[in-house]
Amino acid sequence: MNRSIDDENGDSVTGAKPSYLPDEGWSQGAQCPGCHVNPTLADVSRAFDQTWHDGTYHPGQPDRTITVSFTGTAVFVYNLIANVIQYTTTLTNLSFSIDGTYMQQYMHVPDGSEEQILYSVLVFSHTGLANQPHTLEMRAAGLNDSLILFD
């Protein structure tokens, strides 16, 4: 059985929601007129449950993290990806850990195409987990600004 965990509405069965740190580092993108990626630019209907969380990491600030708890044998993480948007950080550089073990990195460097926003981009997947509780962490950190649009 597959279950979705939405950035805003949480687990479709349990209602458990992701946690975002630092608290002041995140906005609900679909309702954020001050965010560069907002409903005037992004097609809200193309986001899962019409929501996404927006956070930008800047070197010297606390890391931006999203933590999701789930029980199961596999996990798939989707984001909106900003591609080319003038005056906006559009590099996405994320690391993923499961149960405290680093798994992999995802990086998107804007490619110069005309498409401003990429939707439903698979940024991480892992299968073959034991069917038990797990904790997934997505983190933006390091030497470069990084935009997260978690869907």
Phi and psi in radians as a Rosetta constraint file:
Dihedral C 1 N 2 CA 2 C 2 CIRCULARHARMONIC -1.699 0.35
Dihedral N 2 CA 2 C 2 N 3 CIRCULARHARMONIC 2.462 0.35
Dihedral C 2 N 3 CA 3 C 3 CIRCULARHARMONIC -2.276 0.35
Dihedral N 3 CA 3 C 3 N 4 CIRCULARHARMONIC 2.543 0.35
Dihedral C 3 N 4 CA 4 C 4 CIRCULARHARMONIC -1.798 0.35
Dihedral N 4 CA 4 C 4 N 5 CIRCULARHARMONIC 2.488 0.35
Dihedral C 4 N 5 CA 5 C 5 CIRCULARHARMONIC -2.057 0.35
Dihedral N 5 CA 5 C 5 N 6 CIRCULARHARMONIC 1.845 0.35
Dihedral C 5 N 6 CA 6 C 6 CIRCULARHARMONIC -1.381 0.35
Dihedral N 6 CA 6 C 6 N 7 CIRCULARHARMONIC 2.617 0.35
Dihedral C 6 N 7 CA 7 C 7 CIRCULARHARMONIC -1.039 0.35
Dihedral N 7 CA 7 C 7 N 8 CIRCULARHARMONIC -0.581 0.35
Dihedral C 7 N 8 CA 8 C 8 CIRCULARHARMONIC -1.838 0.35
Dihedral N 8 CA 8 C 8 N 9 CIRCULARHARMONIC -0.786 0.35
Dihedral C 8 N 9 CA 9 C 9 CIRCULARHARMONIC -1.570 0.35
Dihedral N 9 CA 9 C 9 N 10 CIRCULARHARMONIC -0.218 0.35
Dihedral C 9 N 10 CA 10 C 10 CIRCULARHARMONIC 1.396 0.35
Dihedral N 10 CA 10 C 10 N 11 CIRCULARHARMONIC -2.799 0.35
Dihedral C 10 N 11 CA 11 C 11 CIRCULARHARMONIC -1.135 0.35
Dihedral N 11 CA 11 C 11 N 12 CIRCULARHARMONIC 2.269 0.35
Dihedral C 11 N 12 CA 12 C 12 CIRCULARHARMONIC -1.142 0.35
Dihedral N 12 CA 12 C 12 N 13 CIRCULARHARMONIC -0.294 0.35
Dihedral C 12 N 13 CA 13 C 13 CIRCULARHARMONIC -1.873 0.35
Dihedral N 13 CA 13 C 13 N 14 CIRCULARHARMONIC -0.896 0.35
Dihedral C 13 N 14 CA 14 C 14 CIRCULARHARMONIC -1.576 0.35
Dihedral N 14 CA 14 C 14 N 15 CIRCULARHARMONIC -0.379 0.35
Dihedral C 14 N 15 CA 15 C 15 CIRCULARHARMONIC 1.435 0.35
Dihedral N 15 CA 15 C 15 N 16 CIRCULARHARMONIC -0.061 0.35
Dihedral C 15 N 16 CA 16 C 16 CIRCULARHARMONIC -1.043 0.35
Dihedral N 16 CA 16 C 16 N 17 CIRCULARHARMONIC 2.347 0.35
Dihedral C 16 N 17 CA 17 C 17 CIRCULARHARMONIC -1.901 0.35
Dihedral N 17 CA 17 C 17 N 18 CIRCULARHARMONIC 2.654 0.35
Dihedral C 17 N 18 CA 18 C 18 CIRCULARHARMONIC -1.102 0.35
Dihedral N 18 CA 18 C 18 N 19 CIRCULARHARMONIC 2.716 0.35
Dihedral C 18 N 19 CA 19 C 19 CIRCULARHARMONIC -1.917 0.35
Dihedral N 19 CA 19 C 19 N 20 CIRCULARHARMONIC 2.567 0.35
Dihedral C 19 N 20 CA 20 C 20 CIRCULARHARMONIC -2.193 0.35
Dihedral N 20 CA 20 C 20 N 21 CIRCULARHARMONIC 2.247 0.35
Dihedral C 20 N 21 CA 21 C 21 CIRCULARHARMONIC -2.294 0.35
Dihedral N 21 CA 21 C 21 N 22 CIRCULARHARMONIC 2.561 0.35
Dihedral C 21 N 22 CA 22 C 22 CIRCULARHARMONIC -1.227 0.35
Dihedral N 22 CA 22 C 22 N 23 CIRCULARHARMONIC 2.716 0.35
Dihedral C 22 N 23 CA 23 C 23 CIRCULARHARMONIC -0.919 0.35
Dihedral N 23 CA 23 C 23 N 24 CIRCULARHARMONIC -0.752 0.35
Dihedral C 23 N 24 CA 24 C 24 CIRCULARHARMONIC -1.413 0.35
Dihedral N 24 CA 24 C 24 N 25 CIRCULARHARMONIC 0.046 0.35
Dihedral C 24 N 25 CA 25 C 25 CIRCULARHARMONIC -1.658 0.35
Dihedral N 25 CA 25 C 25 N 26 CIRCULARHARMONIC 0.145 0.35
Dihedral C 25 N 26 CA 26 C 26 CIRCULARHARMONIC -2.332 0.35
Dihedral N 26 CA 26 C 26 N 27 CIRCULARHARMONIC 2.622 0.35
Dihedral C 26 N 27 CA 27 C 27 CIRCULARHARMONIC -2.390 0.35
Dihedral N 27 CA 27 C 27 N 28 CIRCULARHARMONIC 2.658 0.35
Dihedral C 27 N 28 CA 28 C 28 CIRCULARHARMONIC -1.374 0.35
Dihedral N 28 CA 28 C 28 N 29 CIRCULARHARMONIC 1.813 0.35
Dihedral C 28 N 29 CA 29 C 29 CIRCULARHARMONIC -1.017 0.35
Dihedral N 29 CA 29 C 29 N 30 CIRCULARHARMONIC -0.611 0.35
Dihedral C 29 N 30 CA 30 C 30 CIRCULARHARMONIC -1.239 0.35
Dihedral N 30 CA 30 C 30 N 31 CIRCULARHARMONIC -0.192 0.35
Dihedral C 30 N 31 CA 31 C 31 CIRCULARHARMONIC -2.248 0.35
Dihedral N 31 CA 31 C 31 N 32 CIRCULARHARMONIC 0.514 0.35
Dihedral C 31 N 32 CA 32 C 32 CIRCULARHARMONIC -2.086 0.35
Dihedral N 32 CA 32 C 32 N 33 CIRCULARHARMONIC 1.584 0.35
Dihedral C 32 N 33 CA 33 C 33 CIRCULARHARMONIC -1.150 0.35
Dihedral N 33 CA 33 C 33 N 34 CIRCULARHARMONIC -0.392 0.35
Dihedral C 33 N 34 CA 34 C 34 CIRCULARHARMONIC -1.464 0.35
Dihedral N 34 CA 34 C 34 N 35 CIRCULARHARMONIC -0.209 0.35
Dihedral C 34 N 35 CA 35 C 35 CIRCULARHARMONIC -1.385 0.35
Dihedral N 35 CA 35 C 35 N 36 CIRCULARHARMONIC 2.560 0.35
Dihedral C 35 N 36 CA 36 C 36 CIRCULARHARMONIC -1.212 0.35
Dihedral N 36 CA 36 C 36 N 37 CIRCULARHARMONIC -0.598 0.35
Dihedral C 36 N 37 CA 37 C 37 CIRCULARHARMONIC -1.733 0.35
Dihedral N 37 CA 37 C 37 N 38 CIRCULARHARMONIC 1.656 0.35
Dihedral C 37 N 38 CA 38 C 38 CIRCULARHARMONIC -2.337 0.35
Dihedral N 38 CA 38 C 38 N 39 CIRCULARHARMONIC 3.131 0.35
Dihedral C 38 N 39 CA 39 C 39 CIRCULARHARMONIC -1.068 0.35
Dihedral N 39 CA 39 C 39 N 40 CIRCULARHARMONIC -0.255 0.35
Dihedral C 39 N 40 CA 40 C 40 CIRCULARHARMONIC -1.336 0.35
Dihedral N 40 CA 40 C 40 N 41 CIRCULARHARMONIC -0.359 0.35
Dihedral C 40 N 41 CA 41 C 41 CIRCULARHARMONIC -1.899 0.35
Dihedral N 41 CA 41 C 41 N 42 CIRCULARHARMONIC -0.763 0.35
Dihedral C 41 N 42 CA 42 C 42 CIRCULARHARMONIC -1.630 0.35
Dihedral N 42 CA 42 C 42 N 43 CIRCULARHARMONIC 2.540 0.35
Dihedral C 42 N 43 CA 43 C 43 CIRCULARHARMONIC -1.464 0.35
Dihedral N 43 CA 43 C 43 N 44 CIRCULARHARMONIC 1.729 0.35
Dihedral C 43 N 44 CA 44 C 44 CIRCULARHARMONIC -0.980 0.35
Dihedral N 44 CA 44 C 44 N 45 CIRCULARHARMONIC -0.609 0.35
Dihedral C 44 N 45 CA 45 C 45 CIRCULARHARMONIC -1.142 0.35
Dihedral N 45 CA 45 C 45 N 46 CIRCULARHARMONIC -0.295 0.35
Dihedral C 45 N 46 CA 46 C 46 CIRCULARHARMONIC -1.592 0.35
Dihedral N 46 CA 46 C 46 N 47 CIRCULARHARMONIC -0.098 0.35
Dihedral C 46 N 47 CA 47 C 47 CIRCULARHARMONIC -1.586 0.35
Dihedral N 47 CA 47 C 47 N 48 CIRCULARHARMONIC 2.520 0.35
Dihedral C 47 N 48 CA 48 C 48 CIRCULARHARMONIC -1.067 0.35
Dihedral N 48 CA 48 C 48 N 49 CIRCULARHARMONIC 2.258 0.35
Dihedral C 48 N 49 CA 49 C 49 CIRCULARHARMONIC 0.957 0.35
Dihedral N 49 CA 49 C 49 N 50 CIRCULARHARMONIC 0.342 0.35
Dihedral C 49 N 50 CA 50 C 50 CIRCULARHARMONIC 1.031 0.35
Dihedral N 50 CA 50 C 50 N 51 CIRCULARHARMONIC 0.574 0.35
Dihedral C 50 N 51 CA 51 C 51 CIRCULARHARMONIC -2.452 0.35
Dihedral N 51 CA 51 C 51 N 52 CIRCULARHARMONIC 2.747 0.35
Dihedral C 51 N 52 CA 52 C 52 CIRCULARHARMONIC -2.746 0.35
Dihedral N 52 CA 52 C 52 N 53 CIRCULARHARMONIC 2.673 0.35
Dihedral C 52 N 53 CA 53 C 53 CIRCULARHARMONIC -1.758 0.35
Dihedral N 53 CA 53 C 53 N 54 CIRCULARHARMONIC 2.357 0.35
Dihedral C 53 N 54 CA 54 C 54 CIRCULARHARMONIC -1.985 0.35
Dihedral N 54 CA 54 C 54 N 55 CIRCULARHARMONIC 2.189 0.35
Dihedral C 54 N 55 CA 55 C 55 CIRCULARHARMONIC -2.571 0.35
Dihedral N 55 CA 55 C 55 N 56 CIRCULARHARMONIC 2.470 0.35
Dihedral C 55 N 56 CA 56 C 56 CIRCULARHARMONIC -2.116 0.35
Dihedral N 56 CA 56 C 56 N 57 CIRCULARHARMONIC 2.178 0.35
Dihedral C 56 N 57 CA 57 C 57 CIRCULARHARMONIC -1.567 0.35
Dihedral N 57 CA 57 C 57 N 58 CIRCULARHARMONIC 2.387 0.35
Dihedral C 57 N 58 CA 58 C 58 CIRCULARHARMONIC -2.176 0.35
Dihedral N 58 CA 58 C 58 N 59 CIRCULARHARMONIC 2.329 0.35
Dihedral C 58 N 59 CA 59 C 59 CIRCULARHARMONIC -0.902 0.35
Dihedral N 59 CA 59 C 59 N 60 CIRCULARHARMONIC 2.406 0.35
Dihedral C 59 N 60 CA 60 C 60 CIRCULARHARMONIC 1.658 0.35
Dihedral N 60 CA 60 C 60 N 61 CIRCULARHARMONIC -0.296 0.35
Dihedral C 60 N 61 CA 61 C 61 CIRCULARHARMONIC -1.648 0.35
Dihedral N 61 CA 61 C 61 N 62 CIRCULARHARMONIC 2.904 0.35
Dihedral C 61 N 62 CA 62 C 62 CIRCULARHARMONIC -1.059 0.35
Dihedral N 62 CA 62 C 62 N 63 CIRCULARHARMONIC 2.562 0.35
Dihedral C 62 N 63 CA 63 C 63 CIRCULARHARMONIC -0.950 0.35
Dihedral N 63 CA 63 C 63 N 64 CIRCULARHARMONIC 2.614 0.35
Dihedral C 63 N 64 CA 64 C 64 CIRCULARHARMONIC -1.682 0.35
Dihedral N 64 CA 64 C 64 N 65 CIRCULARHARMONIC 2.155 0.35
Dihedral C 64 N 65 CA 65 C 65 CIRCULARHARMONIC -2.270 0.35
Dihedral N 65 CA 65 C 65 N 66 CIRCULARHARMONIC 2.580 0.35
Dihedral C 65 N 66 CA 66 C 66 CIRCULARHARMONIC -2.192 0.35
Dihedral N 66 CA 66 C 66 N 67 CIRCULARHARMONIC 2.258 0.35
Dihedral C 66 N 67 CA 67 C 67 CIRCULARHARMONIC -2.117 0.35
Dihedral N 67 CA 67 C 67 N 68 CIRCULARHARMONIC 2.297 0.35
Dihedral C 67 N 68 CA 68 C 68 CIRCULARHARMONIC -2.258 0.35
Dihedral N 68 CA 68 C 68 N 69 CIRCULARHARMONIC 2.243 0.35
Dihedral C 68 N 69 CA 69 C 69 CIRCULARHARMONIC -1.758 0.35
Dihedral N 69 CA 69 C 69 N 70 CIRCULARHARMONIC 2.427 0.35
Dihedral C 69 N 70 CA 70 C 70 CIRCULARHARMONIC -2.704 0.35
Dihedral N 70 CA 70 C 70 N 71 CIRCULARHARMONIC 2.794 0.35
Dihedral C 70 N 71 CA 71 C 71 CIRCULARHARMONIC -2.033 0.35
Dihedral N 71 CA 71 C 71 N 72 CIRCULARHARMONIC 2.231 0.35
Dihedral C 71 N 72 CA 72 C 72 CIRCULARHARMONIC 2.839 0.35
Dihedral N 72 CA 72 C 72 N 73 CIRCULARHARMONIC -3.064 0.35
Dihedral C 72 N 73 CA 73 C 73 CIRCULARHARMONIC -1.873 0.35
Dihedral N 73 CA 73 C 73 N 74 CIRCULARHARMONIC -0.099 0.35
Dihedral C 73 N 74 CA 74 C 74 CIRCULARHARMONIC -2.694 0.35
Dihedral N 74 CA 74 C 74 N 75 CIRCULARHARMONIC 2.743 0.35
Dihedral C 74 N 75 CA 75 C 75 CIRCULARHARMONIC -2.522 0.35
Dihedral N 75 CA 75 C 75 N 76 CIRCULARHARMONIC 2.468 0.35
Dihedral C 75 N 76 CA 76 C 76 CIRCULARHARMONIC -2.328 0.35
Dihedral N 76 CA 76 C 76 N 77 CIRCULARHARMONIC 2.268 0.35
Dihedral C 76 N 77 CA 77 C 77 CIRCULARHARMONIC -2.058 0.35
Dihedral N 77 CA 77 C 77 N 78 CIRCULARHARMONIC 2.255 0.35
Dihedral C 77 N 78 CA 78 C 78 CIRCULARHARMONIC -2.070 0.35
Dihedral N 78 CA 78 C 78 N 79 CIRCULARHARMONIC 2.491 0.35
Dihedral C 78 N 79 CA 79 C 79 CIRCULARHARMONIC -2.332 0.35
Dihedral N 79 CA 79 C 79 N 80 CIRCULARHARMONIC 2.775 0.35
Dihedral C 79 N 80 CA 80 C 80 CIRCULARHARMONIC -1.407 0.35
Dihedral N 80 CA 80 C 80 N 81 CIRCULARHARMONIC 2.545 0.35
Dihedral C 80 N 81 CA 81 C 81 CIRCULARHARMONIC -2.169 0.35
Dihedral N 81 CA 81 C 81 N 82 CIRCULARHARMONIC 2.139 0.35
Dihedral C 81 N 82 CA 82 C 82 CIRCULARHARMONIC -1.340 0.35
Dihedral N 82 CA 82 C 82 N 83 CIRCULARHARMONIC 2.235 0.35
Dihedral C 82 N 83 CA 83 C 83 CIRCULARHARMONIC -1.783 0.35
Dihedral N 83 CA 83 C 83 N 84 CIRCULARHARMONIC -1.166 0.35
Dihedral C 83 N 84 CA 84 C 84 CIRCULARHARMONIC -2.362 0.35
Dihedral N 84 CA 84 C 84 N 85 CIRCULARHARMONIC 1.838 0.35
Dihedral C 84 N 85 CA 85 C 85 CIRCULARHARMONIC -2.373 0.35
Dihedral N 85 CA 85 C 85 N 86 CIRCULARHARMONIC 2.080 0.35
Dihedral C 85 N 86 CA 86 C 86 CIRCULARHARMONIC -1.047 0.35
Dihedral N 86 CA 86 C 86 N 87 CIRCULARHARMONIC 2.439 0.35
Dihedral C 86 N 87 CA 87 C 87 CIRCULARHARMONIC 1.100 0.35
Dihedral N 87 CA 87 C 87 N 88 CIRCULARHARMONIC 0.436 0.35
Dihedral C 87 N 88 CA 88 C 88 CIRCULARHARMONIC -2.315 0.35
Dihedral N 88 CA 88 C 88 N 89 CIRCULARHARMONIC 2.414 0.35
Dihedral C 88 N 89 CA 89 C 89 CIRCULARHARMONIC -1.103 0.35
Dihedral N 89 CA 89 C 89 N 90 CIRCULARHARMONIC 2.140 0.35
Dihedral C 89 N 90 CA 90 C 90 CIRCULARHARMONIC -2.176 0.35
Dihedral N 90 CA 90 C 90 N 91 CIRCULARHARMONIC 0.006 0.35
Dihedral C 90 N 91 CA 91 C 91 CIRCULARHARMONIC -1.230 0.35
Dihedral N 91 CA 91 C 91 N 92 CIRCULARHARMONIC 2.362 0.35
Dihedral C 91 N 92 CA 92 C 92 CIRCULARHARMONIC -2.107 0.35
Dihedral N 92 CA 92 C 92 N 93 CIRCULARHARMONIC 2.119 0.35
Dihedral C 92 N 93 CA 93 C 93 CIRCULARHARMONIC -2.369 0.35
Dihedral N 93 CA 93 C 93 N 94 CIRCULARHARMONIC 1.858 0.35
Dihedral C 93 N 94 CA 94 C 94 CIRCULARHARMONIC -2.201 0.35
Dihedral N 94 CA 94 C 94 N 95 CIRCULARHARMONIC 2.507 0.35
Dihedral C 94 N 95 CA 95 C 95 CIRCULARHARMONIC -2.005 0.35
Dihedral N 95 CA 95 C 95 N 96 CIRCULARHARMONIC 2.618 0.35
Dihedral C 95 N 96 CA 96 C 96 CIRCULARHARMONIC -2.195 0.35
Dihedral N 96 CA 96 C 96 N 97 CIRCULARHARMONIC 2.376 0.35
Dihedral C 96 N 97 CA 97 C 97 CIRCULARHARMONIC -2.276 0.35
Dihedral N 97 CA 97 C 97 N 98 CIRCULARHARMONIC 2.566 0.35
Dihedral C 97 N 98 CA 98 C 98 CIRCULARHARMONIC -2.149 0.35
Dihedral N 98 CA 98 C 98 N 99 CIRCULARHARMONIC 2.221 0.35
Dihedral C 98 N 99 CA 99 C 99 CIRCULARHARMONIC 0.906 0.35
Dihedral N 99 CA 99 C 99 N 100 CIRCULARHARMONIC 0.674 0.35
Dihedral C 99 N 100 CA 100 C 100 CIRCULARHARMONIC 1.440 0.35
Dihedral N 100 CA 100 C 100 N 101 CIRCULARHARMONIC 0.013 0.35
Dihedral C 100 N 101 CA 101 C 101 CIRCULARHARMONIC -1.851 0.35
Dihedral N 101 CA 101 C 101 N 102 CIRCULARHARMONIC 2.144 0.35
Dihedral C 101 N 102 CA 102 C 102 CIRCULARHARMONIC -1.033 0.35
Dihedral N 102 CA 102 C 102 N 103 CIRCULARHARMONIC 2.350 0.35
Dihedral C 102 N 103 CA 103 C 103 CIRCULARHARMONIC -1.959 0.35
Dihedral N 103 CA 103 C 103 N 104 CIRCULARHARMONIC -0.907 0.35
Dihedral C 103 N 104 CA 104 C 104 CIRCULARHARMONIC -2.979 0.35
Dihedral N 104 CA 104 C 104 N 105 CIRCULARHARMONIC 2.995 0.35
Dihedral C 104 N 105 CA 105 C 105 CIRCULARHARMONIC -1.973 0.35
Dihedral N 105 CA 105 C 105 N 106 CIRCULARHARMONIC 2.576 0.35
Dihedral C 105 N 106 CA 106 C 106 CIRCULARHARMONIC -2.188 0.35
Dihedral N 106 CA 106 C 106 N 107 CIRCULARHARMONIC 2.310 0.35
Dihedral C 106 N 107 CA 107 C 107 CIRCULARHARMONIC -2.389 0.35
Dihedral N 107 CA 107 C 107 N 108 CIRCULARHARMONIC 2.345 0.35
Dihedral C 107 N 108 CA 108 C 108 CIRCULARHARMONIC -2.191 0.35
Dihedral N 108 CA 108 C 108 N 109 CIRCULARHARMONIC 2.091 0.35
Dihedral C 108 N 109 CA 109 C 109 CIRCULARHARMONIC -1.782 0.35
Dihedral N 109 CA 109 C 109 N 110 CIRCULARHARMONIC 2.261 0.35
Dihedral C 109 N 110 CA 110 C 110 CIRCULARHARMONIC -0.856 0.35
Dihedral N 110 CA 110 C 110 N 111 CIRCULARHARMONIC 2.376 0.35
Dihedral C 110 N 111 CA 111 C 111 CIRCULARHARMONIC -1.769 0.35
Dihedral N 111 CA 111 C 111 N 112 CIRCULARHARMONIC 0.039 0.35
Dihedral C 111 N 112 CA 112 C 112 CIRCULARHARMONIC 1.435 0.35
Dihedral N 112 CA 112 C 112 N 113 CIRCULARHARMONIC 0.004 0.35
Dihedral C 112 N 113 CA 113 C 113 CIRCULARHARMONIC -1.286 0.35
Dihedral N 113 CA 113 C 113 N 114 CIRCULARHARMONIC 3.008 0.35
Dihedral C 113 N 114 CA 114 C 114 CIRCULARHARMONIC -1.388 0.35
Dihedral N 114 CA 114 C 114 N 115 CIRCULARHARMONIC -0.259 0.35
Dihedral C 114 N 115 CA 115 C 115 CIRCULARHARMONIC -1.276 0.35
Dihedral N 115 CA 115 C 115 N 116 CIRCULARHARMONIC 2.064 0.35
Dihedral C 115 N 116 CA 116 C 116 CIRCULARHARMONIC -1.378 0.35
Dihedral N 116 CA 116 C 116 N 117 CIRCULARHARMONIC -0.732 0.35
Dihedral C 116 N 117 CA 117 C 117 CIRCULARHARMONIC -2.179 0.35
Dihedral N 117 CA 117 C 117 N 118 CIRCULARHARMONIC 2.319 0.35
Dihedral C 117 N 118 CA 118 C 118 CIRCULARHARMONIC -1.818 0.35
Dihedral N 118 CA 118 C 118 N 119 CIRCULARHARMONIC 2.337 0.35
Dihedral C 118 N 119 CA 119 C 119 CIRCULARHARMONIC -1.887 0.35
Dihedral N 119 CA 119 C 119 N 120 CIRCULARHARMONIC 2.619 0.35
Dihedral C 119 N 120 CA 120 C 120 CIRCULARHARMONIC 0.910 0.35
Dihedral N 120 CA 120 C 120 N 121 CIRCULARHARMONIC 0.820 0.35
Dihedral C 120 N 121 CA 121 C 121 CIRCULARHARMONIC -1.503 0.35
Dihedral N 121 CA 121 C 121 N 122 CIRCULARHARMONIC 2.150 0.35
Dihedral C 121 N 122 CA 122 C 122 CIRCULARHARMONIC -1.289 0.35
Dihedral N 122 CA 122 C 122 N 123 CIRCULARHARMONIC 1.914 0.35
Dihedral C 122 N 123 CA 123 C 123 CIRCULARHARMONIC -1.747 0.35
Dihedral N 123 CA 123 C 123 N 124 CIRCULARHARMONIC -0.266 0.35
Dihedral C 123 N 124 CA 124 C 124 CIRCULARHARMONIC -2.822 0.35
Dihedral N 124 CA 124 C 124 N 125 CIRCULARHARMONIC 2.479 0.35
Dihedral C 124 N 125 CA 125 C 125 CIRCULARHARMONIC -2.614 0.35
Dihedral N 125 CA 125 C 125 N 126 CIRCULARHARMONIC 2.591 0.35
Dihedral C 125 N 126 CA 126 C 126 CIRCULARHARMONIC -2.656 0.35
Dihedral N 126 CA 126 C 126 N 127 CIRCULARHARMONIC 2.279 0.35
Dihedral C 126 N 127 CA 127 C 127 CIRCULARHARMONIC -2.106 0.35
Dihedral N 127 CA 127 C 127 N 128 CIRCULARHARMONIC 3.044 0.35
Dihedral C 127 N 128 CA 128 C 128 CIRCULARHARMONIC 1.408 0.35
Dihedral N 128 CA 128 C 128 N 129 CIRCULARHARMONIC 0.306 0.35
Dihedral C 128 N 129 CA 129 C 129 CIRCULARHARMONIC -1.324 0.35
Dihedral N 129 CA 129 C 129 N 130 CIRCULARHARMONIC 2.694 0.35
Dihedral C 129 N 130 CA 130 C 130 CIRCULARHARMONIC -1.147 0.35
Dihedral N 130 CA 130 C 130 N 131 CIRCULARHARMONIC 2.501 0.35
Dihedral C 130 N 131 CA 131 C 131 CIRCULARHARMONIC -1.330 0.35
Dihedral N 131 CA 131 C 131 N 132 CIRCULARHARMONIC 1.432 0.35
Dihedral C 131 N 132 CA 132 C 132 CIRCULARHARMONIC -2.705 0.35
Dihedral N 132 CA 132 C 132 N 133 CIRCULARHARMONIC 3.056 0.35
Dihedral C 132 N 133 CA 133 C 133 CIRCULARHARMONIC -1.128 0.35
Dihedral N 133 CA 133 C 133 N 134 CIRCULARHARMONIC 2.467 0.35
Dihedral C 133 N 134 CA 134 C 134 CIRCULARHARMONIC -2.403 0.35
Dihedral N 134 CA 134 C 134 N 135 CIRCULARHARMONIC 2.789 0.35
Dihedral C 134 N 135 CA 135 C 135 CIRCULARHARMONIC -2.180 0.35
Dihedral N 135 CA 135 C 135 N 136 CIRCULARHARMONIC 2.156 0.35
Dihedral C 135 N 136 CA 136 C 136 CIRCULARHARMONIC -1.807 0.35
Dihedral N 136 CA 136 C 136 N 137 CIRCULARHARMONIC 2.336 0.35
Dihedral C 136 N 137 CA 137 C 137 CIRCULARHARMONIC -2.170 0.35
Dihedral N 137 CA 137 C 137 N 138 CIRCULARHARMONIC 2.288 0.35
Dihedral C 137 N 138 CA 138 C 138 CIRCULARHARMONIC -1.945 0.35
Dihedral N 138 CA 138 C 138 N 139 CIRCULARHARMONIC 2.287 0.35
Dihedral C 138 N 139 CA 139 C 139 CIRCULARHARMONIC -2.390 0.35
Dihedral N 139 CA 139 C 139 N 140 CIRCULARHARMONIC 2.363 0.35
Dihedral C 139 N 140 CA 140 C 140 CIRCULARHARMONIC -1.918 0.35
Dihedral N 140 CA 140 C 140 N 141 CIRCULARHARMONIC 2.186 0.35
Dihedral C 140 N 141 CA 141 C 141 CIRCULARHARMONIC -2.758 0.35
Dihedral N 141 CA 141 C 141 N 142 CIRCULARHARMONIC 3.133 0.35
Dihedral C 141 N 142 CA 142 C 142 CIRCULARHARMONIC 1.920 0.35
Dihedral N 142 CA 142 C 142 N 143 CIRCULARHARMONIC -2.675 0.35
Dihedral C 142 N 143 CA 143 C 143 CIRCULARHARMONIC -1.669 0.35
Dihedral N 143 CA 143 C 143 N 144 CIRCULARHARMONIC -0.108 0.35
Dihedral C 143 N 144 CA 144 C 144 CIRCULARHARMONIC -2.153 0.35
Dihedral N 144 CA 144 C 144 N 145 CIRCULARHARMONIC 2.628 0.35
Dihedral C 144 N 145 CA 145 C 145 CIRCULARHARMONIC -1.043 0.35
Dihedral N 145 CA 145 C 145 N 146 CIRCULARHARMONIC 2.550 0.35
Dihedral C 145 N 146 CA 146 C 146 CIRCULARHARMONIC -2.553 0.35
Dihedral N 146 CA 146 C 146 N 147 CIRCULARHARMONIC 2.273 0.35
Dihedral C 146 N 147 CA 147 C 147 CIRCULARHARMONIC -1.719 0.35
Dihedral N 147 CA 147 C 147 N 148 CIRCULARHARMONIC 2.296 0.35
Dihedral C 147 N 148 CA 148 C 148 CIRCULARHARMONIC -2.021 0.35
Dihedral N 148 CA 148 C 148 N 149 CIRCULARHARMONIC 2.216 0.35
Dihedral C 148 N 149 CA 149 C 149 CIRCULARHARMONIC -2.177 0.35
Dihedral N 149 CA 149 C 149 N 150 CIRCULARHARMONIC 1.386 0.35
Dihedral C 149 N 150 CA 150 C 150 CIRCULARHARMONIC -1.338 0.35
Dihedral N 150 CA 150 C 150 N 151 CIRCULARHARMONIC 2.155 0.35
